[in-house]
Amino acid sequence: MRAAWSVVVAVILAISLSGCGYNTIQAQDEQVKAGWSEVVNQYQRRADLVPNLVNTVKGYASHEKEVLTEVTEARARVGAIQASPALLNDPQAFARFQSAQQQLTGSLSRLLAVSENYPQLKADAG
């Protein structure tokens, strides 16, 4: 009798503990989705600022056309990939998204390096 009672208590305890874990998983899932939403917002903000940056530099660095074209093309690649919560569940799509973001980061780094060669550009920015 005592063994049967112990089994019943163990089953009830296991069921109640699994319910607690489920709520934690759901809360953490929501935190991940909220964090991902922030990441996507920052990437979108960065992509939206690229045309203004390119136009500003274009006026001073007209012979740096290759860098400007590279930045514009990288931004277009980023814009072509729709960032959505489903992106997290598709490893291939996420890899393409990450690759496009890395290309944009590299292009922007080269653009910033070019902009350092033009002191007047820095003076007009302030």
N, C-alpha and C positions, 0 to 999 in steps of 0.2 A: 504494500500500500504506500509505504513511504517513498519507494522508488518511482512509482507512478506519479505521485504528487510532485516529486522533484523534476520529473520530465515536463509536467504541465507548467510549472513555474519557469523552467528554463525556456520553454517555447514562448510563453507570454513575455518574458524578459527580452528574448531575441526579437520578437515582433515590435515591441515598444522601442527598442534601441534602433531598429532599422528605420522607424518613422522619424526619429530625431535626425538621423543621418540624411534622410531624404530632404528634409527642410534645409539643412545646411548646404546640400548640393544645389538646391534650387536657388538659394540666396547667392551662392558663389557664382552660379551661372549668370544670374542677373548682373552681378558685379563685373564679370568678364564682358558681357554685352555692353554695359555702360562704358567700360574702359575702351573697348574697341570703337564705340561710337565717338569718343573723344579723339582717338587716333585718326579716324577717318575725317573728322572735322578739321583737325590740324593739317592733314595732307591736302584737303580741299582748299583751305585758306592759303596754304603755300602755293598751290597750283594757280589760284586766282590772282596772286600777287606777281607771278612770273611775267605776264605781258607788260605790266607797268615797269618792272625792272628792265626788261629787254628794251622797251621804248626809251627809257632814260639813258641807258648805256649806248643805244644805237646812235643817238645824236652826237656823242663824243668819240665813239670808237667805231667809226664807219668801216674801217679796214679790218675789223675783227668779225667779219660777217660769218665765218665758219662757226665760231663759238655761239653767236646769236642764233644761227640756224639750228645748231645742235640743241640748245636750250628749248627752242620752240618745238622741235620735233619730240624731245623727251616729254614736254608738257602734253603734247597731243597724245602720246602713248599712254600717259597716266590718265588723261581724260577719257580715253577709249575703254578703260576698264572700270566697270561699275562696282564700286565698293558697297557691299551689302552684308548683312549678317550671314547670308548663305556662303559668302566668300570664305569664311572661316572653316566651313565644312568640306570645301573642295581643295585638296592640296595642290592640284595643278593650277587652278585659278589663283590661289593665294601666292604660289611661286611666281606666276606672271605679274601679279600686282606688286610683289616685293621687288622683282627685277626692274619693273618700270620706275618704281620709287627710287631705287638705287641709281638708275641711269639719270634721273632728274637731279638727284643729289650731286652726282659727279659733274653734270653739266653746270649746275649752279656754282659749284666750287670753282670750276674753270672760269666762269663769268665773273665771279668775285675776284679771282686772281687778275683777270684782265682789267677790272675796274680799278685795281690798286695802281695801275700804270697811268691813271688820269686824275691828277690832283684836283683839277677843276670840277670833276664829277663829284668828288667828296665835298668840295666847298659849296656846290649848288644844292646838295642833298640836305644840308643843315639850314 
